[in-house]
Amino acid sequence: MVSNQIFKKYTDVYYVDYYHPYRIHGEKNPNFNNFSGSILNLKENRDQDIQDFFLLMNHGLSSDNVVICVVPSSDSNKVDSGIKKLAQKFVSFGRRIDGTACLQRHTSVPKASRGGSRDVETHLSSIEVTNNVIIRNREVILLDDVCTSGSSLTACETLLKRAGASNVYKVVLGLTFR
């Protein structure tokens, strides 16, 4: 499902590389690098970075009838994101199923990177599965840009499994390194 030649694995999360936040404790992080910058650019919907991540990751993801879902933004009004565009590129290449609208946040929550809760319950109570037919009895790749605590990924995995997904593979671009 997910190739260990492309992705590294930490517990149950597959990731491309470490993400170093731009700032730590209000100061510029001396470890911030080009890879971390590319993730921030993807978050800003920059087409070149979306394409670069597509080329880097595409061959490491199974293409046999797997559903690709994304962790929704903390802002319930933000329905388009760089990670969603990346997921849709993965769908357009191969026999993958577009599940990018399956998970929707119905209530905005404060961004965790700005001090919002990193509690799984916060996400479970603000996200819903809107189309369980597409994921029922299927394997799902759950895609997100950055994993810090893993709470949003865990909540989305739980919701997808409750809705009938047979297995959920959590894949992120960057695993936060502090």
MOQUI-V579564 format. One record per helix or strand. SS is the DSSP state (~ for helix, > for strand). FROM is the first residue (numbers start at 0). TO is the last residue. If there is no record, write none. Layout:
BEGIN
SS:FROM:TO ; SS:FROM:TO
END
This chain:
BEGIN
>:1:1 ; >:7:9 ; >:12:18 ; >:22:23 ; >:26:27 ; ~:33:42 ; ~:46:59 ; >:60:60 ; >:63:69 ; ~:81:91 ; >:94:97 ; >:102:104 ; ~:111:113 ; ~:119:123 ; >:126:128 ; >:138:146 ; ~:150:161 ; >:166:175
END
